[in-house]
Amino acid sequence: MDQSAKDSLNTVDAVIGDIIAEMPLDDRVRSANLDEDGLAVLQLVLDKYLRWLFKNQSEGVNRRLFKDCIKQSGNEA
């Protein structure tokens, strides 16, 4: 992923859209049919990806992404 593409990942919706767009169809189907244990594993994988994303984006993009995460959670102060 080039820098301009990473810089556009500044909202939760953009990150989710990017993850879905990058997944092959068969992986998307499998993900949609995961049981509770499978969802726990998927959560770990997504956590690892998000940590990578935060390390490889600019500070300004990360601030906007973090702000959108708070907004999406409904815990705005």
N, CA, C and O atoms as a Tripos MOL2 file, in Angstrom:
@<TRIPOS>MOLECULE
protein
  308   307    77     0     0
PROTEIN
NO_CHARGES

@<TRIPOS>ATOM
      1 N           0.8550   -1.1610    0.0000 N.3       1 MET1
      2 CA          0.0000    0.0000    0.0000 C.3       1 MET1
      3 C           0.9030    1.2270    0.0000 C.2       1 MET1
      4 O           1.7980    1.3380    0.8380 O.2       1 MET1
      5 N           0.6720    2.1600   -0.9450 N.am      2 ASP2
      6 CA          1.5040    3.3560   -0.9830 C.3       2 ASP2
      7 C           1.0440    4.3730    0.0550 C.2       2 ASP2
      8 O          -0.0230    4.2220    0.6510 O.2       2 ASP2
      9 N           1.8530    5.4110    0.2710 N.am      3 GLN3
     10 CA          1.5830    6.3770    1.3430 C.3       3 GLN3
     11 C           0.2570    7.0960    1.1380 C.2       3 GLN3
     12 O          -0.4710    7.3150    2.1060 O.2       3 GLN3
     13 N          -0.0820    7.4710   -0.1040 N.am      4 SER4
     14 CA         -1.3380    8.1900   -0.3180 C.3       4 SER4
     15 C          -2.5410    7.3220    0.0230 C.2       4 SER4
     16 O          -3.5460    7.8300    0.5190 O.2       4 SER4
     17 N          -2.4550    6.0280   -0.2340 N.am      5 ALA5
     18 CA         -3.5520    5.1180    0.1300 C.3       5 ALA5
     19 C          -3.6410    4.9900    1.6350 C.2       5 ALA5
     20 O          -4.7420    4.9750    2.1860 O.2       5 ALA5
     21 N          -2.5000    4.8980    2.3200 N.am      6 LYS6
     22 CA         -2.5070    4.7980    3.7790 C.3       6 LYS6
     23 C          -3.0760    6.0700    4.4000 C.2       6 LYS6
     24 O          -3.8010    6.0060    5.3930 O.2       6 LYS6
     25 N          -2.7510    7.2280    3.8180 N.am      7 ASP7
     26 CA         -3.2250    8.4940    4.3630 C.3       7 ASP7
     27 C          -4.7360    8.6540    4.2350 C.2       7 ASP7
     28 O          -5.3260    9.4690    4.9440 O.2       7 ASP7
     29 N          -5.3680    7.9010    3.3550 N.am      8 SER8
     30 CA         -6.8180    7.9960    3.2180 C.3       8 SER8
     31 C          -7.5430    7.1270    4.2460 C.2       8 SER8
     32 O          -8.7670    7.2040    4.3600 O.2       8 SER8
     33 N          -6.8120    6.3080    4.9920 N.am      9 LEU9
     34 CA         -7.4160    5.4220    5.9910 C.3       9 LEU9
     35 C          -7.5180    6.1530    7.3290 C.2       9 LEU9
     36 O          -6.8710    5.7790    8.3080 O.2       9 LEU9
     37 N          -8.3460    7.2080    7.3520 N.am     10 ASN10
     38 CA         -8.4530    8.0230    8.5510 C.3      10 ASN10
     39 C          -9.8320    7.9500    9.1980 C.2      10 ASN10
     40 O         -10.1460    8.7500   10.0790 O.2      10 ASN10
     41 N         -10.6540    6.9990    8.7680 N.am     11 THR11
     42 CA        -11.9310    6.7400    9.4310 C.3      11 THR11
     43 C         -12.0930    5.2300    9.5800 C.2      11 THR11
     44 O         -11.4750    4.4460    8.8580 O.2      11 THR11
     45 N         -12.9300    4.8460   10.5240 N.am     12 VAL12
     46 CA        -13.2020    3.4230   10.7250 C.3      12 VAL12
     47 C         -13.7830    2.8230    9.4510 C.2      12 VAL12
     48 O         -13.3850    1.7320    9.0410 O.2      12 VAL12
     49 N         -14.7220    3.5280    8.8220 N.am     13 ASP13
     50 CA        -15.3370    3.0170    7.5970 C.3      13 ASP13
     51 C         -14.3130    2.8080    6.4780 C.2      13 ASP13
     52 O         -14.3990    1.8380    5.7240 O.2      13 ASP13
     53 N         -13.3400    3.7290    6.3750 N.am     14 ALA14
     54 CA        -12.3080    3.5940    5.3410 C.3      14 ALA14
     55 C         -11.4340    2.3680    5.5970 C.2      14 ALA14
     56 O         -11.0950    1.6420    4.6620 O.2      14 ALA14
     57 N         -11.0690    2.1360    6.8530 N.am     15 VAL15
     58 CA        -10.2370    0.9800    7.1940 C.3      15 VAL15
     59 C         -10.9950   -0.3130    6.9220 C.2      15 VAL15
     60 O         -10.4500   -1.2440    6.3300 O.2      15 VAL15
     61 N         -12.2500   -0.3710    7.3530 N.am     16 ILE16
     62 CA        -13.0630   -1.5730    7.1110 C.3      16 ILE16
     63 C         -13.2330   -1.8110    5.6150 C.2      16 ILE16
     64 O         -13.1060   -2.9390    5.1370 O.2      16 ILE16
     65 N         -13.5180   -0.7480    4.8870 N.am     17 GLY17
     66 CA        -13.6590   -0.8800    3.4330 C.3      17 GLY17
     67 C         -12.3980   -1.4000    2.7700 C.2      17 GLY17
     68 O         -12.4610   -2.2160    1.8500 O.2      17 GLY17
     69 N         -11.2430   -0.9240    3.2420 N.am     18 ASP18
     70 CA         -9.9650   -1.3830    2.7030 C.3      18 ASP18
     71 C          -9.7260   -2.8530    3.0150 C.2      18 ASP18
     72 O          -9.2730   -3.6070    2.1540 O.2      18 ASP18
     73 N         -10.0280   -3.2610    4.2430 N.am     19 ILE19
     74 CA         -9.8540   -4.6630    4.6300 C.3      19 ILE19
     75 C         -10.7270   -5.5550    3.7570 C.2      19 ILE19
     76 O         -10.2600   -6.5680    3.2350 O.2      19 ILE19
     77 N         -11.9870   -5.1830    3.5990 N.am     20 ILE20
     78 CA        -12.9140   -5.9810    2.7830 C.3      20 ILE20
     79 C         -12.4650   -6.0230    1.3340 C.2      20 ILE20
     80 O         -12.5170   -7.0750    0.6970 O.2      20 ILE20
     81 N         -12.0230   -4.8840    0.8040 N.am     21 ALA21
     82 CA        -11.5890   -4.8280   -0.5990 C.3      21 ALA21
     83 C         -10.3620   -5.7020   -0.8510 C.2      21 ALA21
     84 O         -10.2100   -6.2690   -1.9330 O.2      21 ALA21
     85 N          -9.4920   -5.8060    0.1470 N.am     22 GLU22
     86 CA         -8.2720   -6.5980   -0.0040 C.3      22 GLU22
     87 C          -8.5010   -8.1010    0.1680 C.2      22 GLU22
     88 O          -7.6780   -8.9050   -0.2690 O.2      22 GLU22
     89 N          -9.6090   -8.4820    0.7980 N.am     23 MET23
     90 CA         -9.8730   -9.9060    1.0570 C.3      23 MET23
     91 C         -10.4370  -10.5870   -0.1890 C.2      23 MET23
     92 O         -11.3390  -10.0500   -0.8320 O.2      23 MET23
     93 N          -9.9190  -11.7480   -0.5300 N.am     24 PRO24
     94 CA        -10.5240  -12.5240   -1.6130 C.3      24 PRO24
     95 C         -11.9550  -12.9390   -1.2210 C.2      24 PRO24
     96 O         -12.2740  -13.0500   -0.0370 O.2      24 PRO24
     97 N         -12.7900  -13.1630   -2.2120 N.am     25 LEU25
     98 CA        -14.1890  -13.5000   -1.9750 C.3      25 LEU25
     99 C         -14.3430  -14.6980   -1.0510 C.2      25 LEU25
    100 O         -15.1740  -14.6690   -0.1430 O.2      25 LEU25
    101 N         -13.5660  -15.7460   -1.2610 N.am     26 ASP26
    102 CA        -13.7220  -16.9370   -0.4140 C.3      26 ASP26
    103 C         -13.3920  -16.6330    1.0570 C.2      26 ASP26
    104 O         -14.0100  -17.2060    1.9540 O.2      26 ASP26
    105 N         -12.4280  -15.7400    1.3110 N.am     27 ASP27
    106 CA        -12.1270  -15.3450    2.6920 C.3      27 ASP27
    107 C         -13.2660  -14.5240    3.2920 C.2      27 ASP27
    108 O         -13.5770  -14.6610    4.4750 O.2      27 ASP27
    109 N         -13.8860  -13.6740    2.4780 N.am     28 ARG28
    110 CA        -15.0260  -12.8950    2.9690 C.3      28 ARG28
    111 C         -16.1830  -13.8100    3.3340 C.2      28 ARG28
    112 O         -16.8460  -13.5980    4.3490 O.2      28 ARG28
    113 N         -16.4310  -14.8250    2.5160 N.am     29 VAL29
    114 CA        -17.5080  -15.7710    2.8010 C.3      29 VAL29
    115 C         -17.2030  -16.5480    4.0770 C.2      29 VAL29
    116 O         -18.0680  -16.7010    4.9390 O.2      29 VAL29
    117 N         -15.9770  -17.0350    4.1930 N.am     30 ARG30
    118 CA        -15.5880  -17.7550    5.4120 C.3      30 ARG30
    119 C         -15.7130  -16.8820    6.6530 C.2      30 ARG30
    120 O         -16.1690  -17.3520    7.6960 O.2      30 ARG30
    121 N         -15.3190  -15.6310    6.5530 N.am     31 SER31
    122 CA        -15.4110  -14.7060    7.6870 C.3      31 SER31
    123 C         -16.8600  -14.4810    8.0940 C.2      31 SER31
    124 O         -17.1690  -14.3770    9.2810 O.2      31 SER31
    125 N         -17.7350  -14.4070    7.1190 N.am     32 ALA32
    126 CA        -19.1540  -14.1770    7.4100 C.3      32 ALA32
    127 C         -19.7850  -15.3600    8.1320 C.2      32 ALA32
    128 O         -20.8130  -15.2070    8.7900 O.2      32 ALA32
    129 N         -19.1780  -16.5360    8.0140 N.am     33 ASN33
    130 CA        -19.7440  -17.7430    8.6090 C.3      33 ASN33
    131 C         -18.9550  -18.2630    9.8090 C.2      33 ASN33
    132 O         -19.1040  -19.4240   10.1890 O.2      33 ASN33
    133 N         -18.1230  -17.4200   10.4040 N.am     34 LEU34
    134 CA        -17.3040  -17.8520   11.5340 C.3      34 LEU34
    135 C         -18.1440  -18.0710   12.7860 C.2      34 LEU34
    136 O         -19.1220  -17.3650   13.0350 O.2      34 LEU34
    137 N         -17.7360  -19.0670   13.5660 N.am     35 ASP35
    138 CA        -18.3560  -19.2670   14.8770 C.3      35 ASP35
    139 C         -17.6230  -18.3710   15.8840 C.2      35 ASP35
    140 O         -16.7340  -17.6070   15.5070 O.2      35 ASP35
    141 N         -17.9930  -18.4660   17.1510 N.am     36 GLU36
    142 CA        -17.4270  -17.5940   18.1730 C.3      36 GLU36
    143 C         -15.9090  -17.7310   18.2820 C.2      36 GLU36
    144 O         -15.2050  -16.7320   18.4280 O.2      36 GLU36
    145 N         -15.4030  -18.9590   18.2110 N.am     37 ASP37
    146 CA        -13.9520  -19.1640   18.2930 C.3      37 ASP37
    147 C         -13.2460  -18.5580   17.0840 C.2      37 ASP37
    148 O         -12.1780  -17.9590   17.2160 O.2      37 ASP37
    149 N         -13.8390  -18.7150   15.9240 N.am     38 GLY38
    150 CA        -13.2620  -18.1430   14.7090 C.3      38 GLY38
    151 C         -13.2420  -16.6280   14.7520 C.2      38 GLY38
    152 O         -12.2910  -16.0030   14.2830 O.2      38 GLY38
    153 N         -14.2920  -16.0300   15.3160 N.am     39 LEU39
    154 CA        -14.3340  -14.5740   15.4470 C.3      39 LEU39
    155 C         -13.2390  -14.0790   16.3900 C.2      39 LEU39
    156 O         -12.6800  -13.0020   16.1800 O.2      39 LEU39
    157 N         -12.9300  -14.8570   17.4260 N.am     40 ALA40
    158 CA        -11.8550  -14.4800   18.3570 C.3      40 ALA40
    159 C         -10.5170  -14.4490   17.6240 C.2      40 ALA40
    160 O          -9.7110  -13.5450   17.8470 O.2      40 ALA40
    161 N         -10.2750  -15.4110   16.7660 N.am     41 VAL41
    162 CA         -9.0290  -15.4500   15.9860 C.3      41 VAL41
    163 C          -8.9920  -14.2740   15.0130 C.2      41 VAL41
    164 O          -7.9630  -13.6140   14.8650 O.2      41 VAL41
    165 N         -10.1160  -14.0200   14.3550 N.am     42 LEU42
    166 CA        -10.1870  -12.9020   13.4130 C.3      42 LEU42
    167 C          -9.9080  -11.5870   14.1340 C.2      42 LEU42
    168 O          -9.2330  -10.7150   13.5870 O.2      42 LEU42
    169 N         -10.4120  -11.4350   15.3400 N.am     43 GLN43
    170 CA        -10.1750  -10.2340   16.1210 C.3      43 GLN43
    171 C          -8.6760  -10.0370   16.3720 C.2      43 GLN43
    172 O          -8.1770   -8.9140   16.2920 O.2      43 GLN43
    173 N          -7.9650  -11.1160   16.6720 N.am     44 LEU44
    174 CA         -6.5170  -11.0220   16.8910 C.3      44 LEU44
    175 C          -5.7880  -10.5890   15.6290 C.2      44 LEU44
    176 O          -4.8660   -9.7750   15.6840 O.2      44 LEU44
    177 N          -6.2050  -11.1350   14.4920 N.am     45 VAL45
    178 CA         -5.5770  -10.7860   13.2100 C.3      45 VAL45
    179 C          -5.8370   -9.3150   12.8780 C.2      45 VAL45
    180 O          -4.9280   -8.6010   12.4560 O.2      45 VAL45
    181 N          -7.0770   -8.8670   13.0710 N.am     46 LEU46
    182 CA         -7.4030   -7.4720   12.7840 C.3      46 LEU46
    183 C          -6.6690   -6.5250   13.7350 C.2      46 LEU46
    184 O          -6.2680   -5.4330   13.3300 O.2      46 LEU46
    185 N          -6.4900   -6.9310   14.9850 N.am     47 ASP47
    186 CA         -5.7370   -6.1320   15.9380 C.3      47 ASP47
    187 C          -4.3020   -5.9530   15.4500 C.2      47 ASP47
    188 O          -3.7480   -4.8560   15.5170 O.2      47 ASP47
    189 N          -3.7140   -7.0220   14.9650 N.am     48 LYS48
    190 CA         -2.3390   -6.9550   14.4530 C.3      48 LYS48
    191 C          -2.2610   -6.0050   13.2470 C.2      48 LYS48
    192 O          -1.3200   -5.2200   13.1330 O.2      48 LYS48
    193 N          -3.2480   -6.0830   12.3550 N.am     49 TYR49
    194 CA         -3.2770   -5.2000   11.1850 C.3      49 TYR49
    195 C          -3.4180   -3.7410   11.6200 C.2      49 TYR49
    196 O          -2.7160   -2.8730   11.1030 O.2      49 TYR49
    197 N          -4.3130   -3.4670   12.5620 N.am     50 LEU50
    198 CA         -4.5180   -2.0860   13.0060 C.3      50 LEU50
    199 C          -3.2670   -1.5270   13.6700 C.2      50 LEU50
    200 O          -2.9420   -0.3540   13.4900 O.2      50 LEU50
    201 N          -2.5630   -2.3560   14.4370 N.am     51 ARG51
    202 CA         -1.3080   -1.8990   15.0430 C.3      51 ARG51
    203 C          -0.2790   -1.5730   13.9640 C.2      51 ARG51
    204 O           0.4540   -0.5920   14.0880 O.2      51 ARG51
    205 N          -0.2150   -2.3810   12.9090 N.am     52 TRP52
    206 CA          0.6870   -2.1060   11.7860 C.3      52 TRP52
    207 C           0.2880   -0.7960   11.1210 C.2      52 TRP52
    208 O           1.1400    0.0330   10.8000 O.2      52 TRP52
    209 N          -1.0170   -0.6150   10.9170 N.am     53 LEU53
    210 CA         -1.5120    0.5880   10.2640 C.3      53 LEU53
    211 C          -1.1340    1.8400   11.0540 C.2      53 LEU53
    212 O          -0.6730    2.8240   10.4760 O.2      53 LEU53
    213 N          -1.3290    1.8050   12.3730 N.am     54 PHE54
    214 CA         -0.9690    2.9550   13.2010 C.3      54 PHE54
    215 C           0.5190    3.2690   13.1190 C.2      54 PHE54
    216 O           0.8970    4.4400   13.1380 O.2      54 PHE54
    217 N           1.3700    2.2530   13.0280 N.am     55 LYS55
    218 CA          2.8130    2.4800   12.9350 C.3      55 LYS55
    219 C           3.2160    3.0710   11.5920 C.2      55 LYS55
    220 O           4.2330    3.7580   11.4970 O.2      55 LYS55
    221 N           2.4220    2.8090   10.5450 N.am     56 ASN56
    222 CA          2.8290    3.1690    9.1950 C.3      56 ASN56
    223 C           2.0350    4.3150    8.5770 C.2      56 ASN56
    224 O           2.1360    4.5490    7.3730 O.2      56 ASN56
    225 N           1.2600    5.0200    9.3630 N.am     57 GLN57
    226 CA          0.5400    6.1970    8.8790 C.3      57 GLN57
    227 C           1.1140    7.4280    9.5570 C.2      57 GLN57
    228 O           1.8330    7.3370   10.5530 O.2      57 GLN57
    229 N           0.7820    8.5770    8.9960 N.am     58 SER58
    230 CA          1.2390    9.8270    9.6110 C.3      58 SER58
    231 C           0.4860   10.0790   10.9140 C.2      58 SER58
    232 O          -0.5990    9.5410   11.1360 O.2      58 SER58
    233 N           1.0710   10.8890   11.7510 N.am     59 GLU59
    234 CA          0.4620   11.1990   13.0480 C.3      59 GLU59
    235 C          -0.8970   11.8740   12.8820 C.2      59 GLU59
    236 O          -1.8200   11.6050   13.6510 O.2      59 GLU59
    237 N          -1.0240   12.7460   11.8870 N.am     60 GLY60
    238 CA         -2.2910   13.4300   11.6430 C.3      60 GLY60
    239 C          -3.3990   12.4630   11.2500 C.2      60 GLY60
    240 O          -4.5330   12.5880   11.7120 O.2      60 GLY60
    241 N          -3.0710   11.5030   10.4020 N.am     61 VAL61
    242 CA         -4.0520   10.4950    9.9910 C.3      61 VAL61
    243 C          -4.4550    9.6550   11.1960 C.2      61 VAL61
    244 O          -5.6360    9.3710   11.3920 O.2      61 VAL61
    245 N          -3.4820    9.2620   11.9970 N.am     62 ASN62
    246 CA         -3.7870    8.4670   13.1900 C.3      62 ASN62
    247 C          -4.6850    9.2260   14.1550 C.2      62 ASN62
    248 O          -5.5860    8.6380   14.7530 O.2      62 ASN62
    249 N          -4.4500   10.5380   14.3160 N.am     63 ARG63
    250 CA         -5.3120   11.3320   15.1890 C.3      63 ARG63
    251 C          -6.7440   11.3280   14.6860 C.2      63 ARG63
    252 O          -7.6770   11.1700   15.4730 O.2      63 ARG63
    253 N          -6.9320   11.5030   13.3700 N.am     64 ARG64
    254 CA         -8.2870   11.4970   12.7900 C.3      64 ARG64
    255 C          -8.9240   10.1220   12.9250 C.2      64 ARG64
    256 O         -10.1160   10.0200   13.2190 O.2      64 ARG64
    257 N          -8.1440    9.0590   12.7140 N.am     65 LEU65
    258 CA         -8.6680    7.7060   12.8600 C.3      65 LEU65
    259 C          -9.0630    7.4320   14.3070 C.2      65 LEU65
    260 O         -10.1290    6.8720   14.5640 O.2      65 LEU65
    261 N          -8.2180    7.8220   15.2460 N.am     66 PHE66
    262 CA         -8.5260    7.6250   16.6630 C.3      66 PHE66
    263 C          -9.7850    8.4050   17.0530 C.2      66 PHE66
    264 O         -10.6380    7.8930   17.7790 O.2      66 PHE66
    265 N          -9.8950    9.6390   16.5700 N.am     67 LYS67
    266 CA        -11.0780   10.4550   16.8550 C.3      67 LYS67
    267 C         -12.3350    9.7820   16.2920 C.2      67 LYS67
    268 O         -13.3800    9.7820   16.9420 O.2      67 LYS67
    269 N         -12.2370    9.2130   15.0920 N.am     68 ASP68
    270 CA        -13.3880    8.5240   14.5080 C.3      68 ASP68
    271 C         -13.7170    7.2470   15.2790 C.2      68 ASP68
    272 O         -14.8880    6.8920   15.4060 O.2      68 ASP68
    273 N         -12.7070    6.5560   15.7920 N.am     69 CYS69
    274 CA        -12.9560    5.3620   16.6200 C.3      69 CYS69
    275 C         -13.7760    5.7340   17.8600 C.2      69 CYS69
    276 O         -14.7190    5.0350   18.2310 O.2      69 CYS69
    277 N         -13.3980    6.8410   18.4870 N.am     70 ILE70
    278 CA        -14.1340    7.2940   19.6690 C.3      70 ILE70
    279 C         -15.5680    7.6520   19.2800 C.2      70 ILE70
    280 O         -16.5140    7.2930   19.9810 O.2      70 ILE70
    281 N         -15.7230    8.3520   18.1720 N.am     71 LYS71
    282 CA        -17.0740    8.7290   17.6980 C.3      71 LYS71
    283 C         -17.9170    7.4800   17.4290 C.2      71 LYS71
    284 O         -19.0780    7.4110   17.8320 O.2      71 LYS71
    285 N         -17.3270    6.4930   16.7460 N.am     72 GLN72
    286 CA        -18.0490    5.2690   16.4050 C.3      72 GLN72
    287 C         -18.4400    4.4860   17.6560 C.2      72 GLN72
    288 O         -19.4500    3.7830   17.6590 O.2      72 GLN72
    289 N         -17.6500    4.6040   18.7070 N.am     73 SER73
    290 CA        -17.9360    3.8650   19.9350 C.3      73 SER73
    291 C         -19.0760    4.4910   20.7380 C.2      73 SER73
    292 O         -19.6420    3.8540   21.6260 O.2      73 SER73
    293 N         -19.4050    5.7340   20.4200 N.am     74 GLY74
    294 CA        -20.4550    6.4290   21.1420 C.3      74 GLY74
    295 C         -19.9870    7.0000   22.4660 C.2      74 GLY74
    296 O         -20.8060    7.3790   23.3030 O.2      74 GLY74
    297 N         -18.6750    7.0660   22.6660 N.am     75 ASN75
    298 CA        -18.1110    7.5440   23.9320 C.3      75 ASN75
    299 C         -17.4390    8.9080   23.7780 C.2      75 ASN75
    300 O         -16.4180    9.1720   24.4120 O.2      75 ASN75
    301 N         -18.0030    9.7620   22.9500 N.am     76 GLU76
    302 CA        -17.3990   11.0920   22.7700 C.3      76 GLU76
    303 C         -17.4940   11.8840   24.0660 C.2      76 GLU76
    304 O         -18.5180   11.8670   24.7480 O.2      76 GLU76
    305 N         -16.4290   12.5640   24.3870 N.am     77 ALA77
    306 CA        -16.4030   13.3650   25.6350 C.3      77 ALA77
    307 C         -16.8460   14.7750   25.3670 C.2      77 ALA77
    308 O         -16.8900   15.5930   26.2860 O.2      77 ALA77
@<TRIPOS>BOND
     1     1     2 1
     2     2     3 1
     3     3     4 2
     4     3     5 am
     5     5     6 1
     6     6     7 1
     7     7     8 2
     8     7     9 am
     9     9    10 1
    10    10    11 1
    11    11    12 2
    12    11    13 am
    13    13    14 1
    14    14    15 1
    15    15    16 2
    16    15    17 am
    17    17    18 1
    18    18    19 1
    19    19    20 2
    20    19    21 am
    21    21    22 1
    22    22    23 1
    23    23    24 2
    24    23    25 am
    25    25    26 1
    26    26    27 1
    27    27    28 2
    28    27    29 am
    29    29    30 1
    30    30    31 1
    31    31    32 2
    32    31    33 am
    33    33    34 1
    34    34    35 1
    35    35    36 2
    36    35    37 am
    37    37    38 1
    38    38    39 1
    39    39    40 2
    40    39    41 am
    41    41    42 1
    42    42    43 1
    43    43    44 2
    44    43    45 am
    45    45    46 1
    46    46    47 1
    47    47    48 2
    48    47    49 am
    49    49    50 1
    50    50    51 1
    51    51    52 2
    52    51    53 am
    53    53    54 1
    54    54    55 1
    55    55    56 2
    56    55    57 am
    57    57    58 1
    58    58    59 1
    59    59    60 2
    60    59    61 am
    61    61    62 1
    62    62    63 1
    63    63    64 2
    64    63    65 am
    65    65    66 1
    66    66    67 1
    67    67    68 2
    68    67    69 am
    69    69    70 1
    70    70    71 1
    71    71    72 2
    72    71    73 am
    73    73    74 1
    74    74    75 1
    75    75    76 2
    76    75    77 am
    77    77    78 1
    78    78    79 1
    79    79    80 2
    80    79    81 am
    81    81    82 1
    82    82    83 1
    83    83    84 2
    84    83    85 am
    85    85    86 1
    86    86    87 1
    87    87    88 2
    88    87    89 am
    89    89    90 1
    90    90    91 1
    91    91    92 2
    92    91    93 am
    93    93    94 1
    94    94    95 1
    95    95    96 2
    96    95    97 am
    97    97    98 1
    98    98    99 1
    99    99   100 2
   100    99   101 am
   101   101   102 1
   102   102   103 1
   103   103   104 2
   104   103   105 am
   105   105   106 1
   106   106   107 1
   107   107   108 2
   108   107   109 am
   109   109   110 1
   110   110   111 1
   111   111   112 2
   112   111   113 am
   113   113   114 1
   114   114   115 1
   115   115   116 2
   116   115   117 am
   117   117   118 1
   118   118   119 1
   119   119   120 2
   120   119   121 am
   121   121   122 1
   122   122   123 1
   123   123   124 2
   124   123   125 am
   125   125   126 1
   126   126   127 1
   127   127   128 2
   128   127   129 am
   129   129   130 1
   130   130   131 1
   131   131   132 2
   132   131   133 am
   133   133   134 1
   134   134   135 1
   135   135   136 2
   136   135   137 am
   137   137   138 1
   138   138   139 1
   139   139   140 2
   140   139   141 am
   141   141   142 1
   142   142   143 1
   143   143   144 2
   144   143   145 am
   145   145   146 1
   146   146   147 1
   147   147   148 2
   148   147   149 am
   149   149   150 1
   150   150   151 1
   151   151   152 2
   152   151   153 am
   153   153   154 1
   154   154   155 1
   155   155   156 2
   156   155   157 am
   157   157   158 1
   158   158   159 1
   159   159   160 2
   160   159   161 am
   161   161   162 1
   162   162   163 1
   163   163   164 2
   164   163   165 am
   165   165   166 1
   166   166   167 1
   167   167   168 2
   168   167   169 am
   169   169   170 1
   170   170   171 1
   171   171   172 2
   172   171   173 am
   173   173   174 1
   174   174   175 1
   175   175   176 2
   176   175   177 am
   177   177   178 1
   178   178   179 1
   179   179   180 2
   180   179   181 am
   181   181   182 1
   182   182   183 1
   183   183   184 2
   184   183   185 am
   185   185   186 1
   186   186   187 1
   187   187   188 2
   188   187   189 am
   189   189   190 1
   190   190   191 1
   191   191   192 2
   192   191   193 am
   193   193   194 1
   194   194   195 1
   195   195   196 2
   196   195   197 am
   197   197   198 1
   198   198   199 1
   199   199   200 2
   200   199   201 am
   201   201   202 1
   202   202   203 1
   203   203   204 2
   204   203   205 am
   205   205   206 1
   206   206   207 1
   207   207   208 2
   208   207   209 am
   209   209   210 1
   210   210   211 1
   211   211   212 2
   212   211   213 am
   213   213   214 1
   214   214   215 1
   215   215   216 2
   216   215   217 am
   217   217   218 1
   218   218   219 1
   219   219   220 2
   220   219   221 am
   221   221   222 1
   222   222   223 1
   223   223   224 2
   224   223   225 am
   225   225   226 1
   226   226   227 1
   227   227   228 2
   228   227   229 am
   229   229   230 1
   230   230   231 1
   231   231   232 2
   232   231   233 am
   233   233   234 1
   234   234   235 1
   235   235   236 2
   236   235   237 am
   237   237   238 1
   238   238   239 1
   239   239   240 2
   240   239   241 am
   241   241   242 1
   242   242   243 1
   243   243   244 2
   244   243   245 am
   245   245   246 1
   246   246   247 1
   247   247   248 2
   248   247   249 am
   249   249   250 1
   250   250   251 1
   251   251   252 2
   252   251   253 am
   253   253   254 1
   254   254   255 1
   255   255   256 2
   256   255   257 am
   257   257   258 1
   258   258   259 1
   259   259   260 2
   260   259   261 am
   261   261   262 1
   262   262   263 1
   263   263   264 2
   264   263   265 am
   265   265   266 1
   266   266   267 1
   267   267   268 2
   268   267   269 am
   269   269   270 1
   270   270   271 1
   271   271   272 2
   272   271   273 am
   273   273   274 1
   274   274   275 1
   275   275   276 2
   276   275   277 am
   277   277   278 1
   278   278   279 1
   279   279   280 2
   280   279   281 am
   281   281   282 1
   282   282   283 1
   283   283   284 2
   284   283   285 am
   285   285   286 1
   286   286   287 1
   287   287   288 2
   288   287   289 am
   289   289   290 1
   290   290   291 1
   291   291   292 2
   292   291   293 am
   293   293   294 1
   294   294   295 1
   295   295   296 2
   296   295   297 am
   297   297   298 1
   298   298   299 1
   299   299   300 2
   300   299   301 am
   301   301   302 1
   302   302   303 1
   303   303   304 2
   304   303   305 am
   305   305   306 1
   306   306   307 1
   307   307   308 2
@<TRIPOS>SUBSTRUCTURE
     1 MET1         2 RESIDUE 1 A MET
     2 ASP2         6 RESIDUE 1 A ASP
     3 GLN3        10 RESIDUE 1 A GLN
     4 SER4        14 RESIDUE 1 A SER
     5 ALA5        18 RESIDUE 1 A ALA
     6 LYS6        22 RESIDUE 1 A LYS
     7 ASP7        26 RESIDUE 1 A ASP
     8 SER8        30 RESIDUE 1 A SER
     9 LEU9        34 RESIDUE 1 A LEU
    10 ASN10       38 RESIDUE 1 A ASN
    11 THR11       42 RESIDUE 1 A THR
    12 VAL12       46 RESIDUE 1 A VAL
    13 ASP13       50 RESIDUE 1 A ASP
    14 ALA14       54 RESIDUE 1 A ALA
    15 VAL15       58 RESIDUE 1 A VAL
    16 ILE16       62 RESIDUE 1 A ILE
    17 GLY17       66 RESIDUE 1 A GLY
    18 ASP18       70 RESIDUE 1 A ASP
    19 ILE19       74 RESIDUE 1 A ILE
    20 ILE20       78 RESIDUE 1 A ILE
    21 ALA21       82 RESIDUE 1 A ALA
    22 GLU22       86 RESIDUE 1 A GLU
    23 MET23       90 RESIDUE 1 A MET
    24 PRO24       94 RESIDUE 1 A PRO
    25 LEU25       98 RESIDUE 1 A LEU
    26 ASP26      102 RESIDUE 1 A ASP
    27 ASP27      106 RESIDUE 1 A ASP
    28 ARG28      110 RESIDUE 1 A ARG
    29 VAL29      114 RESIDUE 1 A VAL
    30 ARG30      118 RESIDUE 1 A ARG
    31 SER31      122 RESIDUE 1 A SER
    32 ALA32      126 RESIDUE 1 A ALA
    33 ASN33      130 RESIDUE 1 A ASN
    34 LEU34      134 RESIDUE 1 A LEU
    35 ASP35      138 RESIDUE 1 A ASP
    36 GLU36      142 RESIDUE 1 A GLU
    37 ASP37      146 RESIDUE 1 A ASP
    38 GLY38      150 RESIDUE 1 A GLY
    39 LEU39      154 RESIDUE 1 A LEU
    40 ALA40      158 RESIDUE 1 A ALA
    41 VAL41      162 RESIDUE 1 A VAL
    42 LEU42      166 RESIDUE 1 A LEU
    43 GLN43      170 RESIDUE 1 A GLN
    44 LEU44      174 RESIDUE 1 A LEU
    45 VAL45      178 RESIDUE 1 A VAL
    46 LEU46      182 RESIDUE 1 A LEU
    47 ASP47      186 RESIDUE 1 A ASP
    48 LYS48      190 RESIDUE 1 A LYS
    49 TYR49      194 RESIDUE 1 A TYR
    50 LEU50      198 RESIDUE 1 A LEU
    51 ARG51      202 RESIDUE 1 A ARG
    52 TRP52      206 RESIDUE 1 A TRP
    53 LEU53      210 RESIDUE 1 A LEU
    54 PHE54      214 RESIDUE 1 A PHE
    55 LYS55      218 RESIDUE 1 A LYS
    56 ASN56      222 RESIDUE 1 A ASN
    57 GLN57      226 RESIDUE 1 A GLN
    58 SER58      230 RESIDUE 1 A SER
    59 GLU59      234 RESIDUE 1 A GLU
    60 GLY60      238 RESIDUE 1 A GLY
    61 VAL61      242 RESIDUE 1 A VAL
    62 ASN62      246 RESIDUE 1 A ASN
    63 ARG63      250 RESIDUE 1 A ARG
    64 ARG64      254 RESIDUE 1 A ARG
    65 LEU65      258 RESIDUE 1 A LEU
    66 PHE66      262 RESIDUE 1 A PHE
    67 LYS67      266 RESIDUE 1 A LYS
    68 ASP68      270 RESIDUE 1 A ASP
    69 CYS69      274 RESIDUE 1 A CYS
    70 ILE70      278 RESIDUE 1 A ILE
    71 LYS71      282 RESIDUE 1 A LYS
    72 GLN72      286 RESIDUE 1 A GLN
    73 SER73      290 RESIDUE 1 A SER
    74 GLY74      294 RESIDUE 1 A GLY
    75 ASN75      298 RESIDUE 1 A ASN
    76 GLU76      302 RESIDUE 1 A GLU
    77 ALA77      306 RESIDUE 1 A ALA
